[in-house]
Amino acid sequence: MTAEGFLEGRRLQLARGVLLQCIMGGYPPARFYGSDDGDLALIADPAQIHRLPWSKQPRALAICDADELTGESSNLSTRGQLKAVIARYAALGLAPVVATELEFFVFAPNTDPNQPFQPPVGLDGRREDGHSAFSISSNNGLRPFFSEVYECMAALDLPRDTFMHEMGVSQFEINLLHGDPLLLADQTFLFKHLLKEVALKHGLTVVCMAKPLAHTPGSSMHIHQSIVEIGSGRNVFSDDNGEPTATFRHFIGGQQAGMADFTALFAPNVNSYQRLCHPFASPNNACWSHDNRAAGLRIPASSPAARRVENRLPGADANPYLAIAASLAAGLYGIEHKLEPSEAIQGVFEVPDNLSLPCTLHAALERLKRSQLAKELFGTEFIEGYVASKSMELTSFFDEITPWERRVLAAQA
């Protein structure tokens, strides 16, 4: 909308069904979002209005809440769902603290989706061929792109902790500073948008698919979580002697209780399961462990004040609002019901059947559709609408025949 209209307070409205629009552009039946498909009001968050530094023409972006016209948050809004989870913690005098690690690939333009992605040609005239994990010089060929990324992050007030080359070919990772979950979800969303816009200016393509390249590690969005007392700021995962508390155990127990039901929220696309079924430190399990990257729930080595639980299941393709909301809601459920976790697993291990997770989008959606826990925590309207939208995407995928099927199966008797 125009700047004048925005500053005058003109209300921007949106058809309710847009919140369930699938990635191909279609919509599930209207019964999932109200048969009348009435409007929602988009209410800008005053703290999340940003001048876009990469745009030559003056433009701004406002992150909005999607509210019913009666004033309450829409049940279909993932940002609203996250705010509701945070409010449930606050009612207990608690505040969750999170940080996200986002991985992504930087590729040359890919005009033919039948062809695999390729790394860009760097300033040295060559394409990266891998083996550059944590290298301090691996992104020199992309220095102009990353320099503008850093400048834009500063302009948008996106503080960064570390930025590094990851294990994949032309794959990178950023760690955002820990803080309020809603703020971190907003920052993760803004950072992904920034990456893609700046990449276009530099003739590059940034891809946040979970698994864009075969035989290469996928891209995650690990979520680090702790809980503090409102007022004192004390981490309730550690006692006065620095030992883990019952609240810490119950939080892990809740994470384990919800991971299988919530897998479709953490891994929302067909491609998500390519990452999980070829692990490369992307564990498809609900085991927990101390500093073991093979576990879905990892307890990083830290001081007692920084004790936290890292959920390693979400991919870079996950909705940050929904993934954080689902992870925190599961942990709170464990605290409220005093759930005990399984025994911690160390070293190389076999995943017990009760801690394995769905390994396809179809299986994950079937599990979510049957989940009473998911409906209890997020509401029947949201879960049924989400499943309906994602089922359309799965059907669209099955409407195509892949090159692998033509190459391998066509000659079979």
Backbone torsions as a table, in degrees:
resi	resn	phi	psi	omega
1	MET	NA	167.1	-179.8
2	THR	-70.5	154.5	176.4
3	ALA	-61.3	-36.9	-179.7
4	GLU	-63.4	-44.7	179.8
5	GLY	-63.5	-40.1	179.0
6	PHE	-64.3	-46.2	-177.2
7	LEU	-68.6	-25.7	176.0
8	GLU	-76.5	-7.8	-179.3
9	GLY	81.9	20.7	178.6
10	ARG	-62.7	131.8	-176.0
11	ARG	-79.2	132.6	175.8
12	LEU	-100.7	126.9	-177.3
13	GLN	-115.6	156.4	-172.5
14	LEU	-142.0	136.6	176.1
15	ALA	-61.2	134.1	-174.1
16	ARG	-57.5	-36.2	-177.0
17	GLY	-65.3	-18.9	-178.7
18	VAL	-61.1	-28.2	179.8
19	LEU	-69.3	-12.8	176.5
20	LEU	-114.7	13.5	177.8
21	GLN	-62.7	133.2	-179.3
22	CYS	-83.2	170.8	-172.2
23	ILE	-70.8	-15.5	174.8
24	MET	-86.5	-10.1	177.3
25	GLY	111.7	-13.4	-177.9
26	GLY	-86.3	-179.6	-176.6
27	TYR	-131.8	146.6	170.9
28	PRO	-71.1	171.4	179.3
29	PRO	-54.6	149.7	-173.0
30	ALA	-61.7	-21.6	-178.7
31	ARG	-62.1	-19.1	-178.7
32	PHE	-82.2	-14.1	179.6
33	TYR	-134.5	20.9	179.4
34	GLY	98.7	123.7	-172.2
35	SER	-61.8	-24.5	-179.8
36	ASP	-85.4	-13.5	-175.2
37	ASP	48.0	54.4	-179.3
38	GLY	-73.9	179.8	-174.9
39	ASP	-87.5	153.7	165.3
40	LEU	-113.6	157.0	174.8
41	ALA	-99.9	132.0	174.9
42	LEU	-93.5	114.3	-176.0
43	ILE	-108.4	112.8	-176.7
44	ALA	-67.2	136.4	173.0
45	ASP	-79.1	118.1	-176.8
46	PRO	-57.4	-27.3	-179.4
47	ALA	-82.5	-5.9	-175.6
48	GLN	-126.5	50.2	173.0
49	ILE	-114.2	119.9	-168.9
50	HIS	-131.4	131.2	166.5
51	ARG	-69.3	133.0	-175.6
52	LEU	-87.5	108.7	-171.7
53	PRO	-70.9	-19.6	-178.1
54	TRP	-85.7	-7.2	-175.7
55	SER	-94.6	126.3	176.6
56	LYS	-66.0	-44.6	175.5
57	GLN	-76.7	132.3	-179.0
58	PRO	-57.0	119.8	178.3
59	ARG	-140.0	155.1	176.2
60	ALA	-135.9	156.5	178.2
61	LEU	-125.1	135.1	177.2
62	ALA	-121.9	123.0	172.4
63	ILE	-77.8	131.3	-172.7
64	CYS	-120.8	153.7	165.1
65	ASP	-90.6	143.8	176.1
66	ALA	-99.3	108.0	-175.8
67	ASP	-113.5	146.9	171.2
68	GLU	-63.3	156.3	-179.2
69	LEU	-65.8	-16.0	175.7
70	THR	-81.2	-8.8	174.2
71	GLY	112.3	-23.8	-178.9
72	GLU	-82.3	159.2	-179.6
73	SER	-66.3	140.8	176.8
74	SER	-69.8	135.5	177.1
75	ASN	-63.8	-19.2	-178.2
76	LEU	-87.4	-5.2	-178.0
77	SER	-84.6	123.0	178.9
78	THR	-70.5	-33.7	175.9
79	ARG	-65.6	-38.8	176.3
80	GLY	-64.6	-38.1	177.9
81	GLN	-62.9	-42.1	178.7
82	LEU	-64.6	-42.1	179.2
83	LYS	-61.7	-36.5	179.3
84	ALA	-66.5	-39.3	178.0
85	VAL	-64.9	-43.1	179.0
86	ILE	-61.5	-38.5	179.5
87	ALA	-65.7	-33.3	178.3
88	ARG	-67.9	-36.8	173.4
89	TYR	-64.2	-45.9	-176.7
90	ALA	-59.8	-33.7	178.9
91	ALA	-63.6	-19.8	177.4
92	LEU	-100.1	7.5	-178.6
93	GLY	77.2	22.5	-176.0
94	LEU	-121.1	153.8	176.7
95	ALA	-135.8	119.4	176.3
96	PRO	-73.6	149.1	176.3
97	VAL	-124.9	131.0	-178.1
98	VAL	-132.9	161.8	168.6
99	ALA	-142.5	146.7	178.4
100	THR	-115.1	144.4	170.9
101	GLU	-112.5	116.4	-176.7
102	LEU	-112.7	124.9	175.3
103	GLU	-103.5	150.3	-178.6
104	PHE	-158.8	161.0	177.8
105	PHE	-111.3	145.6	173.2
106	VAL	-113.0	116.7	-175.6
107	PHE	-121.2	165.0	167.4
108	ALA	-70.1	160.2	176.7
109	PRO	-54.4	141.7	-178.2
110	ASN	-124.3	93.7	-175.4
111	THR	-85.1	-16.3	-179.6
112	ASP	-119.3	104.4	-177.7
113	PRO	-64.6	-10.3	175.2
114	ASN	-77.6	-12.0	-179.7
115	GLN	-103.8	145.9	-179.5
116	PRO	-69.1	157.2	174.3
117	PHE	-65.3	150.7	176.0
118	GLN	-129.1	148.2	173.3
119	PRO	-63.2	154.3	178.3
120	PRO	-73.8	162.0	172.4
121	VAL	-80.6	121.4	-177.6
122	GLY	-80.5	-179.4	179.4
123	LEU	-63.9	-18.6	177.7
124	ASP	-86.6	2.8	177.7
125	GLY	81.8	8.1	-176.6
126	ARG	-122.8	159.4	172.6
127	ARG	-96.3	139.6	176.3
128	GLU	-62.6	141.1	178.6
129	ASP	-116.4	17.7	175.0
130	GLY	98.6	-168.7	177.8
131	HIS	62.8	33.0	-175.6
132	SER	-119.1	18.4	-176.0
133	ALA	-56.8	127.1	177.0
134	PHE	65.0	14.3	178.6
135	SER	-69.6	141.9	178.7
136	ILE	-85.5	-8.3	-178.4
137	SER	-117.4	0.6	-171.5
138	SER	-68.2	-22.1	-178.0
139	ASN	-103.9	14.3	-178.6
140	ASN	-59.4	-36.8	178.7
141	GLY	-64.9	-18.3	-179.9
142	LEU	-109.5	18.8	-173.4
143	ARG	-58.2	-41.7	178.9
144	PRO	-59.8	-39.0	178.4
145	PHE	-65.0	-50.7	-177.3
146	PHE	-67.1	-32.6	177.3
147	SER	-60.8	-42.2	178.7
148	GLU	-71.8	-33.8	175.0
149	VAL	-58.1	-47.2	-179.8
150	TYR	-62.1	-43.0	179.9
151	GLU	-62.4	-42.6	-179.3
152	CYS	-69.1	-36.7	176.5
153	MET	-61.0	-43.4	178.6
154	ALA	-63.1	-40.7	-179.6
155	ALA	-65.7	-31.5	179.5
156	LEU	-92.1	5.5	-180.0
157	ASP	58.4	48.4	176.4
158	LEU	-106.4	93.4	-179.0
159	PRO	-70.6	137.8	-179.7
160	ARG	-116.0	147.3	176.3
161	ASP	-92.0	-77.4	179.1
162	THR	-125.8	152.1	177.7
163	PHE	-131.4	130.4	-174.3
164	MET	-151.0	161.6	170.5
165	HIS	-80.7	133.4	179.0
166	GLU	-95.9	-170.6	-170.8
167	MET	-72.8	-27.8	-175.6
168	GLY	-78.8	166.8	177.2
169	VAL	-68.1	119.0	-179.3
170	SER	57.0	38.0	179.1
171	GLN	-109.2	137.4	-175.7
172	PHE	-133.3	163.3	-179.6
173	GLU	-139.7	141.4	171.2
174	ILE	-121.5	140.5	172.2
175	ASN	-108.4	117.7	177.2
176	LEU	-85.2	148.3	-178.5
177	LEU	-65.4	142.6	-177.4
178	HIS	-68.3	152.2	179.5
179	GLY	176.2	-156.1	-179.2
180	ASP	-60.4	134.9	-175.6
181	PRO	-59.5	-39.7	180.0
182	LEU	-66.0	-41.8	177.9
183	LEU	-62.1	-43.3	-179.5
184	LEU	-65.9	-37.1	176.6
185	ALA	-64.6	-43.3	177.2
186	ASP	-60.8	-44.5	-178.1
187	GLN	-66.1	-38.9	178.5
188	THR	-64.9	-43.2	177.0
189	PHE	-60.5	-48.0	-178.7
190	LEU	-63.2	-39.1	-178.5
191	PHE	-65.1	-42.3	179.0
192	LYS	-63.8	-40.4	177.9
193	HIS	-64.6	-44.6	179.2
194	LEU	-58.4	-47.4	-178.6
195	LEU	-54.9	-48.4	-176.2
196	LYS	-67.3	-40.0	-179.1
197	GLU	-67.7	-45.1	-179.9
198	VAL	-66.8	-37.6	178.8
199	ALA	-59.6	-41.4	179.9
200	LEU	-61.0	-37.8	178.6
201	LYS	-63.4	-29.1	-176.0
202	HIS	-100.7	12.3	178.9
203	GLY	68.8	30.8	-178.5
204	LEU	-120.6	169.3	175.3
205	THR	-127.4	121.9	173.3
206	VAL	-96.9	130.4	-176.0
207	VAL	-121.6	124.4	177.5
208	CYS	-108.9	25.5	170.4
209	MET	-61.4	155.4	177.5
210	ALA	-70.3	-32.5	-175.6
211	LYS	-148.3	78.2	-176.6
212	PRO	-80.2	-20.8	-178.0
213	LEU	-123.9	138.1	174.3
214	ALA	-72.1	153.5	175.6
215	HIS	58.5	27.8	-177.3
216	THR	-141.1	144.0	177.7
217	PRO	-55.8	147.0	177.5
218	GLY	-85.8	-176.4	-177.3
219	SER	-111.4	128.3	-176.6
220	SER	-107.6	172.3	167.0
221	MET	-136.5	74.0	-179.8
222	HIS	-62.7	143.1	-179.5
223	ILE	-118.2	116.5	175.4
224	HIS	-92.6	132.6	-171.9
225	GLN	-134.7	132.8	167.7
226	SER	-140.0	173.5	-178.8
227	ILE	-135.2	135.4	178.3
228	VAL	-122.2	156.3	172.8
229	GLU	-74.1	134.1	174.5
230	ILE	-67.0	130.3	-179.1
231	GLY	104.5	-65.8	-177.2
232	SER	-81.0	-28.5	-176.5
233	GLY	75.6	10.0	-178.1
234	ARG	-72.2	133.8	176.5
235	ASN	-72.1	113.4	-174.7
236	VAL	-77.6	-0.4	174.7
237	PHE	-80.8	-10.8	-179.1
238	SER	-127.9	140.3	177.3
239	ASP	-89.7	-174.7	-176.4
240	ASP	-64.6	-21.3	178.8
241	ASN	-94.2	4.2	-179.8
242	GLY	82.5	9.0	-179.8
243	GLU	-91.5	154.0	177.7
244	PRO	-64.7	144.4	-176.5
245	THR	-97.7	171.5	173.5
246	ALA	-62.5	-35.9	178.2
247	THR	-60.1	-39.3	177.0
248	PHE	-60.9	-47.4	179.1
249	ARG	-62.5	-44.1	-177.4
250	HIS	-65.0	-36.3	177.6
251	PHE	-61.4	-44.7	177.6
252	ILE	-63.6	-42.1	178.4
253	GLY	-58.8	-39.8	177.4
254	GLY	-67.6	-40.0	176.5
255	GLN	-58.9	-45.1	180.0
256	GLN	-64.3	-38.6	-178.6
257	ALA	-66.1	-27.1	-175.0
258	GLY	-102.0	-13.9	-169.8
259	MET	-63.2	-41.9	-179.3
260	ALA	-68.4	-43.5	178.7
261	ASP	-63.9	-32.7	-173.1
262	PHE	-99.6	7.8	-177.4
263	THR	-55.7	-38.9	-179.3
264	ALA	-67.9	-17.8	175.8
265	LEU	-84.0	-30.3	178.3
266	PHE	-86.7	-29.0	-177.0
267	ALA	-129.1	82.5	-163.9
268	PRO	-88.5	-3.5	-173.8
269	ASN	-127.7	161.9	177.1
270	VAL	-53.9	-44.2	-176.9
271	ASN	-66.5	-21.5	179.6
272	SER	-56.3	-33.2	-173.2
273	TYR	-85.2	-13.9	168.4
274	GLN	-64.0	-39.6	177.2
275	ARG	-65.9	-42.9	-173.8
276	LEU	-76.7	-28.9	-178.3
277	CYS	-86.7	-9.0	172.0
278	HIS	-123.5	79.1	-159.3
279	PRO	-49.0	-61.5	-174.8
280	PHE	43.5	56.4	-178.7
281	ALA	65.5	27.3	175.2
282	SER	-121.1	77.6	-169.6
283	PRO	-72.3	132.7	177.0
284	ASN	-102.1	67.5	-179.5
285	ASN	-155.9	165.1	178.9
286	ALA	-107.4	23.1	175.6
287	CYS	-72.6	157.7	173.7
288	TRP	-127.7	153.5	-173.0
289	SER	-160.2	158.1	174.4
290	HIS	-87.2	112.0	172.8
291	ASP	54.4	44.4	178.0
292	ASN	-126.5	112.8	-175.1
293	ARG	-74.4	-2.6	176.0
294	ALA	-83.0	-10.0	-178.4
295	ALA	-95.5	143.1	177.2
296	GLY	-65.2	-29.3	177.3
297	LEU	-119.1	109.9	-176.0
298	ARG	-110.0	137.3	174.2
299	ILE	-101.8	100.5	-177.1
300	PRO	-63.8	150.9	174.4
301	ALA	-64.1	126.8	-175.5
302	SER	-162.0	172.1	170.8
303	SER	-73.8	161.6	177.2
304	PRO	-56.5	-36.1	-179.1
305	ALA	-66.3	-24.8	-178.4
306	ALA	-105.7	14.0	-179.4
307	ARG	-57.6	131.8	-174.5
308	ARG	-154.7	167.2	178.1
309	VAL	-116.3	125.8	179.2
310	GLU	-101.2	116.8	174.9
311	ASN	-88.9	111.5	-173.8
312	ARG	-96.7	4.7	-176.9
313	LEU	-76.8	-42.8	-173.2
314	PRO	-61.2	141.5	175.2
315	GLY	-95.1	170.7	177.9
316	ALA	-63.7	-17.8	-179.6
317	ASP	-85.8	-3.2	-178.0
318	ALA	-74.2	149.7	172.2
319	ASN	-69.9	117.4	-174.3
320	PRO	-62.3	-34.8	179.0
321	TYR	-64.5	-45.1	-176.0
322	LEU	-73.8	-40.3	-179.5
323	ALA	-64.6	-43.2	178.8
324	ILE	-67.2	-41.8	179.4
325	ALA	-61.1	-44.9	-178.0
326	ALA	-65.1	-41.8	-178.4
327	SER	-67.0	-45.5	179.8
328	LEU	-68.1	-37.4	179.5
329	ALA	-63.8	-40.0	178.3
330	ALA	-64.2	-43.0	178.9
331	GLY	-63.1	-41.6	178.8
332	LEU	-65.5	-38.0	176.9
333	TYR	-58.8	-41.5	178.2
334	GLY	-65.7	-38.3	178.2
335	ILE	-65.7	-45.8	-177.1
336	GLU	-66.2	-32.9	-177.1
337	HIS	-103.8	7.6	177.2
338	LYS	50.9	48.2	-180.0
339	LEU	-75.9	137.3	177.2
340	GLU	-96.8	138.0	179.2
341	PRO	-79.1	171.4	170.8
342	SER	-70.2	176.5	173.5
343	GLU	-68.7	143.9	175.2
344	ALA	-63.2	143.4	-178.8
345	ILE	-113.9	129.4	-179.6
346	GLN	-120.1	158.5	176.9
347	GLY	69.7	-158.8	177.2
348	VAL	-78.6	133.1	-174.5
349	PHE	-145.3	158.2	170.9
350	GLU	-92.7	135.0	-178.5
351	VAL	-77.3	121.1	175.6
352	PRO	-61.6	149.2	-177.5
353	ASP	-56.2	-38.1	-176.2
354	ASN	-74.7	-6.4	178.9
355	LEU	-116.6	9.7	175.1
356	SER	-83.5	158.4	-174.9
357	LEU	-122.0	161.0	176.6
358	PRO	-56.6	140.4	-176.2
359	CYS	-113.6	8.9	171.8
360	THR	-138.6	158.7	178.1
361	LEU	-63.9	-36.7	178.6
362	HIS	-60.4	-48.1	-179.5
363	ALA	-64.5	-38.8	-179.4
364	ALA	-66.7	-39.4	178.8
365	LEU	-68.9	-37.3	176.9
366	GLU	-63.5	-40.5	178.6
367	ARG	-65.5	-43.6	179.9
368	LEU	-65.6	-39.3	-178.7
369	LYS	-62.2	-33.2	-178.5
370	ARG	-89.6	-5.7	-170.2
371	SER	-77.4	113.0	173.2
372	GLN	-72.4	-30.7	178.0
373	LEU	-62.7	-45.6	180.0
374	ALA	-61.5	-41.6	-179.8
375	LYS	-69.5	-33.8	177.5
376	GLU	-66.3	-40.6	-174.4
377	LEU	-85.6	-30.3	-175.1
378	PHE	-119.6	-7.4	179.0
379	GLY	92.3	142.4	-178.8
380	THR	-62.2	-39.6	-177.8
381	GLU	-59.2	-46.3	-178.4
382	PHE	-66.0	-48.8	-175.5
383	ILE	-64.0	-45.3	-179.5
384	GLU	-65.5	-38.2	178.1
385	GLY	-67.2	-41.1	178.6
386	TYR	-62.5	-46.8	-179.9
387	VAL	-62.1	-39.9	-179.8
388	ALA	-63.3	-43.1	-179.8
389	SER	-66.8	-46.2	-178.5
390	LYS	-68.6	-29.3	177.2
391	SER	-67.3	-34.2	174.8
392	MET	-62.8	-40.7	179.5
393	GLU	-65.8	-40.2	178.7
394	LEU	-64.3	-41.6	177.8
395	THR	-62.0	-41.1	178.3
396	SER	-61.8	-39.6	178.1
397	PHE	-62.7	-43.3	-178.5
398	PHE	-72.3	-11.1	176.3
399	ASP	-77.7	-7.3	179.7
400	GLU	-113.7	150.6	175.9
401	ILE	-105.1	128.8	-172.7
402	THR	-84.1	159.1	175.3
403	PRO	-57.2	-34.9	178.8
404	TRP	-59.1	-43.8	-178.7
405	GLU	-64.1	-41.7	178.4
406	ARG	-67.5	-39.9	-176.0
407	ARG	-71.8	-41.4	-171.2
408	VAL	-96.0	-36.9	-169.9
409	LEU	-96.4	-19.5	-174.4
410	ALA	-62.9	-31.1	-176.2
411	ALA	-88.9	-1.6	-177.9
412	GLN	-71.5	143.5	179.0
413	ALA	-70.7	NA	NA
